[in-house]
């Protein structure tokens, strides 16, 4: 896909003018809400990156991240 096809055109926006804003609400899995006011021409990627930066992990020095490998198949021994 070329860059020209990936960019939104003002024709796709109907009667919306460039520079016009839209209010969006992003709801997280924990039901937290963050409100955004973005231009109609703003890419969704930019909104998602901004949302992810706001939702920090809240980790501190010496915190531990536990990693488990998913087991597929087999059976348990009881």
mmCIF file of the N, C-alpha and C atoms, coordinates in Angstrom:
data_MODEL
# 
_entry.id   MODEL 
# 
loop_
_atom_site.group_PDB 
_atom_site.id 
_atom_site.type_symbol 
_atom_site.label_atom_id 
_atom_site.label_alt_id 
_atom_site.label_comp_id 
_atom_site.label_asym_id 
_atom_site.label_entity_id 
_atom_site.label_seq_id 
_atom_site.pdbx_PDB_ins_code 
_atom_site.Cartn_x 
_atom_site.Cartn_y 
_atom_site.Cartn_z 
_atom_site.occupancy 
_atom_site.B_iso_or_equiv 
_atom_site.pdbx_formal_charge 
_atom_site.auth_seq_id 
_atom_site.auth_comp_id 
_atom_site.auth_asym_id 
_atom_site.auth_atom_id 
_atom_site.pdbx_PDB_model_num 
ATOM 1   N N  . UNK A 1 1  ? 0.850   -1.169  0.000  1.00 0.00 ? 1  UNK A N  1 
ATOM 2   C CA . UNK A 1 1  ? 0.000   0.000   0.000  1.00 0.00 ? 1  UNK A CA 1 
ATOM 3   C C  . UNK A 1 1  ? 0.895   1.231   0.000  1.00 0.00 ? 1  UNK A C  1 
ATOM 4   N N  . UNK A 1 2  ? 0.613   2.185   -0.853 1.00 0.00 ? 2  UNK A N  1 
ATOM 5   C CA . UNK A 1 2  ? 1.438   3.381   -0.961 1.00 0.00 ? 2  UNK A CA 1 
ATOM 6   C C  . UNK A 1 2  ? 1.049   4.389   0.110  1.00 0.00 ? 2  UNK A C  1 
ATOM 7   N N  . UNK A 1 3  ? 1.927   5.385   0.318  1.00 0.00 ? 3  UNK A N  1 
ATOM 8   C CA . UNK A 1 3  ? 1.655   6.418   1.305  1.00 0.00 ? 3  UNK A CA 1 
ATOM 9   C C  . UNK A 1 3  ? 0.424   7.229   0.947  1.00 0.00 ? 3  UNK A C  1 
ATOM 10  N N  . UNK A 1 4  ? 0.180   7.408   -0.340 1.00 0.00 ? 4  UNK A N  1 
ATOM 11  C CA . UNK A 1 4  ? -0.972  8.195   -0.762 1.00 0.00 ? 4  UNK A CA 1 
ATOM 12  C C  . UNK A 1 4  ? -2.276  7.491   -0.402 1.00 0.00 ? 4  UNK A C  1 
ATOM 13  N N  . UNK A 1 5  ? -2.297  6.169   -0.468 1.00 0.00 ? 5  UNK A N  1 
ATOM 14  C CA . UNK A 1 5  ? -3.504  5.432   -0.120 1.00 0.00 ? 5  UNK A CA 1 
ATOM 15  C C  . UNK A 1 5  ? -3.742  5.416   1.378  1.00 0.00 ? 5  UNK A C  1 
ATOM 16  N N  . UNK A 1 6  ? -2.680  5.482   2.185  1.00 0.00 ? 6  UNK A N  1 
ATOM 17  C CA . UNK A 1 6  ? -2.802  5.396   3.629  1.00 0.00 ? 6  UNK A CA 1 
ATOM 18  C C  . UNK A 1 6  ? -3.273  6.701   4.256  1.00 0.00 ? 6  UNK A C  1 
ATOM 19  N N  . UNK A 1 7  ? -3.072  7.826   3.605  1.00 0.00 ? 7  UNK A N  1 
ATOM 20  C CA . UNK A 1 7  ? -3.441  9.111   4.172  1.00 0.00 ? 7  UNK A CA 1 
ATOM 21  C C  . UNK A 1 7  ? -4.931  9.377   3.964  1.00 0.00 ? 7  UNK A C  1 
ATOM 22  N N  . UNK A 1 8  ? -5.609  9.906   4.999  1.00 0.00 ? 8  UNK A N  1 
ATOM 23  C CA . UNK A 1 8  ? -7.019  10.229  4.824  1.00 0.00 ? 8  UNK A CA 1 
ATOM 24  C C  . UNK A 1 8  ? -7.162  11.471  3.952  1.00 0.00 ? 8  UNK A C  1 
ATOM 25  N N  . UNK A 1 9  ? -8.148  11.464  3.107  1.00 0.00 ? 9  UNK A N  1 
ATOM 26  C CA . UNK A 1 9  ? -8.380  12.647  2.289  1.00 0.00 ? 9  UNK A CA 1 
ATOM 27  C C  . UNK A 1 9  ? -9.546  13.427  2.882  1.00 0.00 ? 9  UNK A C  1 
ATOM 28  N N  . UNK A 1 10 ? -9.602  14.720  2.576  1.00 0.00 ? 10 UNK A N  1 
ATOM 29  C CA . UNK A 1 10 ? -10.695 15.527  3.097  1.00 0.00 ? 10 UNK A CA 1 
ATOM 30  C C  . UNK A 1 10 ? -12.015 15.137  2.458  1.00 0.00 ? 10 UNK A C  1 
ATOM 31  N N  . UNK A 1 11 ? -11.953 14.477  1.295  1.00 0.00 ? 11 UNK A N  1 
ATOM 32  C CA . UNK A 1 11 ? -13.187 14.014  0.657  1.00 0.00 ? 11 UNK A CA 1 
ATOM 33  C C  . UNK A 1 11 ? -13.847 12.920  1.478  1.00 0.00 ? 11 UNK A C  1 
ATOM 34  N N  . UNK A 1 12 ? -13.031 12.071  2.160  1.00 0.00 ? 12 UNK A N  1 
ATOM 35  C CA . UNK A 1 12 ? -13.562 10.982  2.976  1.00 0.00 ? 12 UNK A CA 1 
ATOM 36  C C  . UNK A 1 12 ? -14.289 11.494  4.210  1.00 0.00 ? 12 UNK A C  1 
ATOM 37  N N  . UNK A 1 13 ? -14.022 12.741  4.610  1.00 0.00 ? 13 UNK A N  1 
ATOM 38  C CA . UNK A 1 13 ? -14.605 13.286  5.819  1.00 0.00 ? 13 UNK A CA 1 
ATOM 39  C C  . UNK A 1 13 ? -15.974 13.917  5.586  1.00 0.00 ? 13 UNK A C  1 
ATOM 40  N N  . UNK A 1 14 ? -16.464 13.869  4.389  1.00 0.00 ? 14 UNK A N  1 
ATOM 41  C CA . UNK A 1 14 ? -17.769 14.436  4.087  1.00 0.00 ? 14 UNK A CA 1 
ATOM 42  C C  . UNK A 1 14 ? -17.766 15.932  4.266  1.00 0.00 ? 14 UNK A C  1 
ATOM 43  N N  . UNK A 1 15 ? -18.710 16.438  5.072  1.00 0.00 ? 15 UNK A N  1 
ATOM 44  C CA . UNK A 1 15 ? -18.804 17.875  5.269  1.00 0.00 ? 15 UNK A CA 1 
ATOM 45  C C  . UNK A 1 15 ? -17.949 18.356  6.444  1.00 0.00 ? 15 UNK A C  1 
ATOM 46  N N  . UNK A 1 16 ? -17.140 17.483  7.040  1.00 0.00 ? 16 UNK A N  1 
ATOM 47  C CA . UNK A 1 16 ? -16.267 17.881  8.144  1.00 0.00 ? 16 UNK A CA 1 
ATOM 48  C C  . UNK A 1 16 ? -15.100 18.688  7.594  1.00 0.00 ? 16 UNK A C  1 
ATOM 49  N N  . UNK A 1 17 ? -14.793 19.795  8.234  1.00 0.00 ? 17 UNK A N  1 
ATOM 50  C CA . UNK A 1 17 ? -13.708 20.664  7.790  1.00 0.00 ? 17 UNK A CA 1 
ATOM 51  C C  . UNK A 1 17 ? -12.414 20.263  8.472  1.00 0.00 ? 17 UNK A C  1 
ATOM 52  N N  . UNK A 1 18 ? -11.296 20.482  7.757  1.00 0.00 ? 18 UNK A N  1 
ATOM 53  C CA . UNK A 1 18 ? -9.990  20.203  8.353  1.00 0.00 ? 18 UNK A CA 1 
ATOM 54  C C  . UNK A 1 18 ? -9.794  21.122  9.541  1.00 0.00 ? 18 UNK A C  1 
ATOM 55  N N  . UNK A 1 19 ? -9.309  20.582  10.644 1.00 0.00 ? 19 UNK A N  1 
ATOM 56  C CA . UNK A 1 19 ? -9.126  21.369  11.851 1.00 0.00 ? 19 UNK A CA 1 
ATOM 57  C C  . UNK A 1 19 ? -10.288 21.233  12.809 1.00 0.00 ? 19 UNK A C  1 
ATOM 58  N N  . UNK A 1 20 ? -11.389 20.611  12.380 1.00 0.00 ? 20 UNK A N  1 
ATOM 59  C CA . UNK A 1 20 ? -12.523 20.397  13.262 1.00 0.00 ? 20 UNK A CA 1 
ATOM 60  C C  . UNK A 1 20 ? -12.198 19.265  14.233 1.00 0.00 ? 20 UNK A C  1 
ATOM 61  N N  . UNK A 1 21 ? -12.649 19.378  15.456 1.00 0.00 ? 21 UNK A N  1 
ATOM 62  C CA . UNK A 1 21 ? -12.314 18.423  16.500 1.00 0.00 ? 21 UNK A CA 1 
ATOM 63  C C  . UNK A 1 21 ? -13.467 17.463  16.781 1.00 0.00 ? 21 UNK A C  1 
ATOM 64  N N  . UNK A 1 22 ? -13.098 16.303  17.328 1.00 0.00 ? 22 UNK A N  1 
ATOM 65  C CA . UNK A 1 22 ? -14.067 15.322  17.773 1.00 0.00 ? 22 UNK A CA 1 
ATOM 66  C C  . UNK A 1 22 ? -13.647 14.870  19.166 1.00 0.00 ? 22 UNK A C  1 
ATOM 67  N N  . UNK A 1 23 ? -14.617 14.641  20.044 1.00 0.00 ? 23 UNK A N  1 
ATOM 68  C CA . UNK A 1 23 ? -14.326 14.174  21.400 1.00 0.00 ? 23 UNK A CA 1 
ATOM 69  C C  . UNK A 1 23 ? -14.477 12.654  21.435 1.00 0.00 ? 23 UNK A C  1 
ATOM 70  N N  . UNK A 1 24 ? -13.456 11.975  21.959 1.00 0.00 ? 24 UNK A N  1 
ATOM 71  C CA . UNK A 1 24 ? -13.466 10.522  22.060 1.00 0.00 ? 24 UNK A CA 1 
ATOM 72  C C  . UNK A 1 24 ? -13.204 10.106  23.498 1.00 0.00 ? 24 UNK A C  1 
ATOM 73  N N  . UNK A 1 25 ? -13.768 8.973   23.878 1.00 0.00 ? 25 UNK A N  1 
ATOM 74  C CA . UNK A 1 25 ? -13.569 8.431   25.216 1.00 0.00 ? 25 UNK A CA 1 
ATOM 75  C C  . UNK A 1 25 ? -12.978 7.035   25.067 1.00 0.00 ? 25 UNK A C  1 
ATOM 76  N N  . UNK A 1 26 ? -11.856 6.774   25.733 1.00 0.00 ? 26 UNK A N  1 
ATOM 77  C CA . UNK A 1 26 ? -11.224 5.458   25.709 1.00 0.00 ? 26 UNK A CA 1 
ATOM 78  C C  . UNK A 1 26 ? -11.474 4.822   27.076 1.00 0.00 ? 26 UNK A C  1 
ATOM 79  N N  . UNK A 1 27 ? -12.073 3.632   27.072 1.00 0.00 ? 27 UNK A N  1 
ATOM 80  C CA . UNK A 1 27 ? -12.389 2.925   28.309 1.00 0.00 ? 27 UNK A CA 1 
ATOM 81  C C  . UNK A 1 27 ? -11.473 1.718   28.423 1.00 0.00 ? 27 UNK A C  1 
ATOM 82  N N  . UNK A 1 28 ? -10.721 1.641   29.516 1.00 0.00 ? 28 UNK A N  1 
ATOM 83  C CA . UNK A 1 28 ? -9.794  0.540   29.747 1.00 0.00 ? 28 UNK A CA 1 
ATOM 84  C C  . UNK A 1 28 ? -10.498 -0.680  30.312 1.00 0.00 ? 28 UNK A C  1 
ATOM 85  N N  . UNK A 1 29 ? -9.753  -1.777  30.432 1.00 0.00 ? 29 UNK A N  1 
ATOM 86  C CA . UNK A 1 29 ? -10.314 -3.018  30.965 1.00 0.00 ? 29 UNK A CA 1 
ATOM 87  C C  . UNK A 1 29 ? -10.774 -2.859  32.402 1.00 0.00 ? 29 UNK A C  1 
ATOM 88  N N  . UNK A 1 30 ? -10.166 -1.935  33.134 1.00 0.00 ? 30 UNK A N  1 
ATOM 89  C CA . UNK A 1 30 ? -10.553 -1.697  34.524 1.00 0.00 ? 30 UNK A CA 1 
ATOM 90  C C  . UNK A 1 30 ? -11.643 -0.633  34.638 1.00 0.00 ? 30 UNK A C  1 
ATOM 91  N N  . UNK A 1 31 ? -12.297 -0.326  33.530 1.00 0.00 ? 31 UNK A N  1 
ATOM 92  C CA . UNK A 1 31 ? -13.387 0.653   33.432 1.00 0.00 ? 31 UNK A CA 1 
ATOM 93  C C  . UNK A 1 31 ? -12.926 2.095   33.642 1.00 0.00 ? 31 UNK A C  1 
ATOM 94  N N  . UNK A 1 32 ? -11.620 2.328   33.613 1.00 0.00 ? 32 UNK A N  1 
ATOM 95  C CA . UNK A 1 32 ? -11.130 3.706   33.705 1.00 0.00 ? 32 UNK A CA 1 
ATOM 96  C C  . UNK A 1 32 ? -11.392 4.406   32.373 1.00 0.00 ? 32 UNK A C  1 
ATOM 97  N N  . UNK A 1 33 ? -11.701 5.683   32.443 1.00 0.00 ? 33 UNK A N  1 
ATOM 98  C CA . UNK A 1 33 ? -12.016 6.451   31.242 1.00 0.00 ? 33 UNK A CA 1 
ATOM 99  C C  . UNK A 1 33 ? -11.024 7.593   31.066 1.00 0.00 ? 33 UNK A C  1 
ATOM 100 N N  . UNK A 1 34 ? -10.577 7.780   29.845 1.00 0.00 ? 34 UNK A N  1 
ATOM 101 C CA . UNK A 1 34 ? -9.740  8.924   29.494 1.00 0.00 ? 34 UNK A CA 1 
ATOM 102 C C  . UNK A 1 34 ? -10.380 9.583   28.281 1.00 0.00 ? 34 UNK A C  1 
ATOM 103 N N  . UNK A 1 35 ? -10.589 10.888  28.377 1.00 0.00 ? 35 UNK A N  1 
ATOM 104 C CA . UNK A 1 35 ? -11.235 11.636  27.307 1.00 0.00 ? 35 UNK A CA 1 
ATOM 105 C C  . UNK A 1 35 ? -10.178 12.343  26.462 1.00 0.00 ? 35 UNK A C  1 
ATOM 106 N N  . UNK A 1 36 ? -10.399 12.325  25.155 1.00 0.00 ? 36 UNK A N  1 
ATOM 107 C CA . UNK A 1 36 ? -9.494  12.971  24.209 1.00 0.00 ? 36 UNK A CA 1 
ATOM 108 C C  . UNK A 1 36 ? -10.293 13.889  23.300 1.00 0.00 ? 36 UNK A C  1 
ATOM 109 N N  . UNK A 1 37 ? -9.683  14.991  22.924 1.00 0.00 ? 37 UNK A N  1 
ATOM 110 C CA . UNK A 1 37 ? -10.234 15.885  21.914 1.00 0.00 ? 37 UNK A CA 1 
ATOM 111 C C  . UNK A 1 37 ? -9.211  15.929  20.802 1.00 0.00 ? 37 UNK A C  1 
ATOM 112 N N  . UNK A 1 38 ? -9.536  15.356  19.652 1.00 0.00 ? 38 UNK A N  1 
ATOM 113 C CA . UNK A 1 38 ? -8.573  15.239  18.550 1.00 0.00 ? 38 UNK A CA 1 
ATOM 114 C C  . UNK A 1 38 ? -9.176  15.803  17.269 1.00 0.00 ? 38 UNK A C  1 
ATOM 115 N N  . UNK A 1 39 ? -8.282  16.199  16.362 1.00 0.00 ? 39 UNK A N  1 
ATOM 116 C CA . UNK A 1 39 ? -8.729  16.660  15.058 1.00 0.00 ? 39 UNK A CA 1 
ATOM 117 C C  . UNK A 1 39 ? -9.269  15.485  14.258 1.00 0.00 ? 39 UNK A C  1 
ATOM 118 N N  . UNK A 1 40 ? -10.175 15.763  13.353 1.00 0.00 ? 40 UNK A N  1 
ATOM 119 C CA . UNK A 1 40 ? -10.757 14.720  12.512 1.00 0.00 ? 40 UNK A CA 1 
ATOM 120 C C  . UNK A 1 40 ? -9.705  14.041  11.641 1.00 0.00 ? 40 UNK A C  1 
ATOM 121 N N  . UNK A 1 41 ? -8.600  14.726  11.372 1.00 0.00 ? 41 UNK A N  1 
ATOM 122 C CA . UNK A 1 41 ? -7.565  14.175  10.497 1.00 0.00 ? 41 UNK A CA 1 
ATOM 123 C C  . UNK A 1 41 ? -6.465  13.451  11.266 1.00 0.00 ? 41 UNK A C  1 
ATOM 124 N N  . UNK A 1 42 ? -6.574  13.375  12.600 1.00 0.00 ? 42 UNK A N  1 
ATOM 125 C CA . UNK A 1 42 ? -5.547  12.723  13.418 1.00 0.00 ? 42 UNK A CA 1 
ATOM 126 C C  . UNK A 1 42 ? -5.645  11.208  13.250 1.00 0.00 ? 42 UNK A C  1 
ATOM 127 N N  . UNK A 1 43 ? -4.485  10.577  13.071 1.00 0.00 ? 43 UNK A N  1 
ATOM 128 C CA . UNK A 1 43 ? -4.455  9.121   12.942 1.00 0.00 ? 43 UNK A CA 1 
ATOM 129 C C  . UNK A 1 43 ? -4.755  8.471   14.291 1.00 0.00 ? 43 UNK A C  1 
ATOM 130 N N  . UNK A 1 44 ? -5.430  7.339   14.262 1.00 0.00 ? 44 UNK A N  1 
ATOM 131 C CA . UNK A 1 44 ? -5.771  6.607   15.473 1.00 0.00 ? 44 UNK A CA 1 
ATOM 132 C C  . UNK A 1 44 ? -4.506  6.171   16.219 1.00 0.00 ? 44 UNK A C  1 
ATOM 133 N N  . UNK A 1 45 ? -3.442  5.896   15.497 1.00 0.00 ? 45 UNK A N  1 
ATOM 134 C CA . UNK A 1 45 ? -2.170  5.490   16.108 1.00 0.00 ? 45 UNK A CA 1 
ATOM 135 C C  . UNK A 1 45 ? -1.697  6.536   17.114 1.00 0.00 ? 45 UNK A C  1 
ATOM 136 N N  . UNK A 1 46 ? -1.838  7.795   16.779 1.00 0.00 ? 46 UNK A N  1 
ATOM 137 C CA . UNK A 1 46 ? -1.393  8.873   17.663 1.00 0.00 ? 46 UNK A CA 1 
ATOM 138 C C  . UNK A 1 46 ? -2.216  8.879   18.954 1.00 0.00 ? 46 UNK A C  1 
ATOM 139 N N  . UNK A 1 47 ? -3.509  8.657   18.854 1.00 0.00 ? 47 UNK A N  1 
ATOM 140 C CA . UNK A 1 47 ? -4.373  8.604   20.025 1.00 0.00 ? 47 UNK A CA 1 
ATOM 141 C C  . UNK A 1 47 ? -3.996  7.414   20.906 1.00 0.00 ? 47 UNK A C  1 
ATOM 142 N N  . UNK A 1 48 ? -3.778  6.244   20.314 1.00 0.00 ? 48 UNK A N  1 
ATOM 143 C CA . UNK A 1 48 ? -3.436  5.052   21.082 1.00 0.00 ? 48 UNK A CA 1 
ATOM 144 C C  . UNK A 1 48 ? -2.087  5.200   21.781 1.00 0.00 ? 48 UNK A C  1 
ATOM 145 N N  . UNK A 1 49 ? -1.103  5.806   21.110 1.00 0.00 ? 49 UNK A N  1 
ATOM 146 C CA . UNK A 1 49 ? 0.195   6.032   21.740 1.00 0.00 ? 49 UNK A CA 1 
ATOM 147 C C  . UNK A 1 49 ? 0.058   6.967   22.941 1.00 0.00 ? 49 UNK A C  1 
ATOM 148 N N  . UNK A 1 50 ? -0.761  7.984   22.804 1.00 0.00 ? 50 UNK A N  1 
ATOM 149 C CA . UNK A 1 50 ? -0.987  8.916   23.903 1.00 0.00 ? 50 UNK A CA 1 
ATOM 150 C C  . UNK A 1 50 ? -1.676  8.207   25.069 1.00 0.00 ? 50 UNK A C  1 
ATOM 151 N N  . UNK A 1 51 ? -2.651  7.357   24.778 1.00 0.00 ? 51 UNK A N  1 
ATOM 152 C CA . UNK A 1 51 ? -3.349  6.588   25.813 1.00 0.00 ? 51 UNK A CA 1 
ATOM 153 C C  . UNK A 1 51 ? -2.370  5.671   26.542 1.00 0.00 ? 51 UNK A C  1 
ATOM 154 N N  . UNK A 1 52 ? -1.511  4.991   25.805 1.00 0.00 ? 52 UNK A N  1 
ATOM 155 C CA . UNK A 1 52 ? -0.565  4.055   26.409 1.00 0.00 ? 52 UNK A CA 1 
ATOM 156 C C  . UNK A 1 52 ? 0.441   4.775   27.299 1.00 0.00 ? 52 UNK A C  1 
ATOM 157 N N  . UNK A 1 53 ? 0.857   5.978   26.927 1.00 0.00 ? 53 UNK A N  1 
ATOM 158 C CA . UNK A 1 53 ? 1.795   6.731   27.753 1.00 0.00 ? 53 UNK A CA 1 
ATOM 159 C C  . UNK A 1 53 ? 1.154   7.158   29.063 1.00 0.00 ? 53 UNK A C  1 
ATOM 160 N N  . UNK A 1 54 ? -0.121  7.435   29.045 1.00 0.00 ? 54 UNK A N  1 
ATOM 161 C CA . UNK A 1 54 ? -0.825  7.852   30.258 1.00 0.00 ? 54 UNK A CA 1 
ATOM 162 C C  . UNK A 1 54 ? -1.052  6.678   31.211 1.00 0.00 ? 54 UNK A C  1 
ATOM 163 N N  . UNK A 1 55 ? -1.174  5.477   30.674 1.00 0.00 ? 55 UNK A N  1 
ATOM 164 C CA . UNK A 1 55 ? -1.441  4.289   31.478 1.00 0.00 ? 55 UNK A CA 1 
ATOM 165 C C  . UNK A 1 55 ? -0.127  3.601   31.843 1.00 0.00 ? 55 UNK A C  1 
ATOM 166 N N  . UNK A 1 56 ? 0.574   4.162   32.777 1.00 0.00 ? 56 UNK A N  1 
ATOM 167 C CA . UNK A 1 56 ? 1.848   3.592   33.197 1.00 0.00 ? 56 UNK A CA 1 
ATOM 168 C C  . UNK A 1 56 ? 1.612   2.382   34.093 1.00 0.00 ? 56 UNK A C  1 
ATOM 169 N N  . UNK A 1 57 ? 2.628   1.559   34.225 1.00 0.00 ? 57 UNK A N  1 
ATOM 170 C CA . UNK A 1 57 ? 2.518   0.354   35.041 1.00 0.00 ? 57 UNK A CA 1 
ATOM 171 C C  . UNK A 1 57 ? 2.638   0.644   36.532 1.00 0.00 ? 57 UNK A C  1 
ATOM 172 N N  . UNK A 1 58 ? 3.204   1.770   36.890 1.00 0.00 ? 58 UNK A N  1 
ATOM 173 C CA . UNK A 1 58 ? 3.358   2.111   38.295 1.00 0.00 ? 58 UNK A CA 1 
ATOM 174 C C  . UNK A 1 58 ? 4.401   1.236   38.985 1.00 0.00 ? 58 UNK A C  1 
ATOM 175 N N  . UNK A 1 59 ? 5.383   0.794   38.229 1.00 0.00 ? 59 UNK A N  1 
ATOM 176 C CA . UNK A 1 59 ? 6.419   -0.059  38.799 1.00 0.00 ? 59 UNK A CA 1 
ATOM 177 C C  . UNK A 1 59 ? 7.448   0.783   39.528 1.00 0.00 ? 59 UNK A C  1 
ATOM 178 N N  . UNK A 1 60 ? 8.065   0.168   40.525 1.00 0.00 ? 60 UNK A N  1 
ATOM 179 C CA . UNK A 1 60 ? 9.080   0.838   41.314 1.00 0.00 ? 60 UNK A CA 1 
ATOM 180 C C  . UNK A 1 60 ? 10.371  0.031   41.269 1.00 0.00 ? 60 UNK A C  1 
ATOM 181 N N  . UNK A 1 61 ? 11.418  0.579   41.829 1.00 0.00 ? 61 UNK A N  1 
ATOM 182 C CA . UNK A 1 61 ? 12.714  -0.092  41.904 1.00 0.00 ? 61 UNK A CA 1 
ATOM 183 C C  . UNK A 1 61 ? 12.561  -1.452  42.583 1.00 0.00 ? 61 UNK A C  1 
ATOM 184 N N  . UNK A 1 62 ? 13.209  -2.459  42.042 1.00 0.00 ? 62 UNK A N  1 
ATOM 185 C CA . UNK A 1 62 ? 13.239  -3.810  42.595 1.00 0.00 ? 62 UNK A CA 1 
ATOM 186 C C  . UNK A 1 62 ? 11.930  -4.594  42.354 1.00 0.00 ? 62 UNK A C  1 
ATOM 187 N N  . UNK A 1 63 ? 10.971  -4.064  41.575 1.00 0.00 ? 63 UNK A N  1 
ATOM 188 C CA . UNK A 1 63 ? 9.767   -4.830  41.245 1.00 0.00 ? 63 UNK A CA 1 
ATOM 189 C C  . UNK A 1 63 ? 10.149  -6.024  40.379 1.00 0.00 ? 63 UNK A C  1 
ATOM 190 N N  . UNK A 1 64 ? 9.325   -7.071  40.410 1.00 0.00 ? 64 UNK A N  1 
ATOM 191 C CA . UNK A 1 64 ? 9.604   -8.306  39.685 1.00 0.00 ? 64 UNK A CA 1 
ATOM 192 C C  . UNK A 1 64 ? 8.503   -8.552  38.662 1.00 0.00 ? 64 UNK A C  1 
ATOM 193 N N  . UNK A 1 65 ? 8.914   -8.934  37.464 1.00 0.00 ? 65 UNK A N  1 
ATOM 194 C CA . UNK A 1 65 ? 7.960   -9.346  36.430 1.00 0.00 ? 65 UNK A CA 1 
ATOM 195 C C  . UNK A 1 65 ? 8.074   -10.851 36.295 1.00 0.00 ? 65 UNK A C  1 
ATOM 196 N N  . UNK A 1 66 ? 6.991   -11.568 36.575 1.00 0.00 ? 66 UNK A N  1 
ATOM 197 C CA . UNK A 1 66 ? 6.998   -13.021 36.469 1.00 0.00 ? 66 UNK A CA 1 
ATOM 198 C C  . UNK A 1 66 ? 6.557   -13.426 35.074 1.00 0.00 ? 66 UNK A C  1 
ATOM 199 N N  . UNK A 1 67 ? 7.281   -14.368 34.474 1.00 0.00 ? 67 UNK A N  1 
ATOM 200 C CA . UNK A 1 67 ? 6.998   -14.807 33.120 1.00 0.00 ? 67 UNK A CA 1 
ATOM 201 C C  . UNK A 1 67 ? 6.739   -16.308 33.142 1.00 0.00 ? 67 UNK A C  1 
ATOM 202 N N  . UNK A 1 68 ? 5.657   -16.728 32.495 1.00 0.00 ? 68 UNK A N  1 
ATOM 203 C CA . UNK A 1 68 ? 5.305   -18.139 32.428 1.00 0.00 ? 68 UNK A CA 1 
ATOM 204 C C  . UNK A 1 68 ? 5.153   -18.534 30.968 1.00 0.00 ? 68 UNK A C  1 
ATOM 205 N N  . UNK A 1 69 ? 5.604   -19.736 30.656 1.00 0.00 ? 69 UNK A N  1 
ATOM 206 C CA . UNK A 1 69 ? 5.446   -20.244 29.297 1.00 0.00 ? 69 UNK A CA 1 
ATOM 207 C C  . UNK A 1 69 ? 4.134   -21.012 29.239 1.00 0.00 ? 69 UNK A C  1 
ATOM 208 N N  . UNK A 1 70 ? 3.349   -20.725 28.218 1.00 0.00 ? 70 UNK A N  1 
ATOM 209 C CA . UNK A 1 70 ? 2.073   -21.409 28.055 1.00 0.00 ? 70 UNK A CA 1 
ATOM 210 C C  . UNK A 1 70 ? 2.312   -22.841 27.597 1.00 0.00 ? 70 UNK A C  1 
ATOM 211 N N  . UNK A 1 71 ? 1.620   -23.778 28.236 1.00 0.00 ? 71 UNK A N  1 
ATOM 212 C CA . UNK A 1 71 ? 1.743   -25.184 27.853 1.00 0.00 ? 71 UNK A CA 1 
ATOM 213 C C  . UNK A 1 71 ? 0.581   -25.535 26.949 1.00 0.00 ? 71 UNK A C  1 
ATOM 214 N N  . UNK A 1 72 ? 0.906   -26.117 25.804 1.00 0.00 ? 72 UNK A N  1 
ATOM 215 C CA . UNK A 1 72 ? -0.120  -26.547 24.860 1.00 0.00 ? 72 UNK A CA 1 
ATOM 216 C C  . UNK A 1 72 ? -0.084  -28.066 24.779 1.00 0.00 ? 72 UNK A C  1 
ATOM 217 N N  . UNK A 1 73 ? -1.226  -28.696 25.003 1.00 0.00 ? 73 UNK A N  1 
ATOM 218 C CA . UNK A 1 73 ? -1.301  -30.162 24.920 1.00 0.00 ? 73 UNK A CA 1 
ATOM 219 C C  . UNK A 1 73 ? -0.834  -30.825 26.195 1.00 0.00 ? 73 UNK A C  1 
ATOM 220 N N  . UNK A 1 74 ? -0.714  -32.161 26.142 1.00 0.00 ? 74 UNK A N  1 
ATOM 221 C CA . UNK A 1 74 ? -0.290  -32.926 27.303 1.00 0.00 ? 74 UNK A CA 1 
ATOM 222 C C  . UNK A 1 74 ? -1.434  -33.109 28.273 1.00 0.00 ? 74 UNK A C  1 
ATOM 223 N N  . UNK A 1 75 ? -1.117  -33.660 29.427 1.00 0.00 ? 75 UNK A N  1 
ATOM 224 C CA . UNK A 1 75 ? -2.131  -33.847 30.447 1.00 0.00 ? 75 UNK A CA 1 
ATOM 225 C C  . UNK A 1 75 ? -1.501  -33.669 31.812 1.00 0.00 ? 75 UNK A C  1 
ATOM 226 N N  . UNK A 1 76 ? -2.324  -33.440 32.792 1.00 0.00 ? 76 UNK A N  1 
ATOM 227 C CA . UNK A 1 76 ? -1.811  -33.247 34.140 1.00 0.00 ? 76 UNK A CA 1 
ATOM 228 C C  . UNK A 1 76 ? -1.679  -34.592 34.829 1.00 0.00 ? 76 UNK A C  1 
ATOM 229 N N  . UNK A 1 77 ? -0.738  -34.688 35.734 1.00 0.00 ? 77 UNK A N  1 
ATOM 230 C CA . UNK A 1 77 ? -0.574  -35.913 36.516 1.00 0.00 ? 77 UNK A CA 1 
ATOM 231 C C  . UNK A 1 77 ? -1.165  -35.674 37.885 1.00 0.00 ? 77 UNK A C  1 
ATOM 232 N N  . UNK A 1 78 ? -2.175  -36.418 38.226 1.00 0.00 ? 78 UNK A N  1 
ATOM 233 C CA . UNK A 1 78 ? -2.868  -36.226 39.500 1.00 0.00 ? 78 UNK A CA 1 
ATOM 234 C C  . UNK A 1 78 ? -2.495  -37.300 40.475 1.00 0.00 ? 78 UNK A C  1 
# 
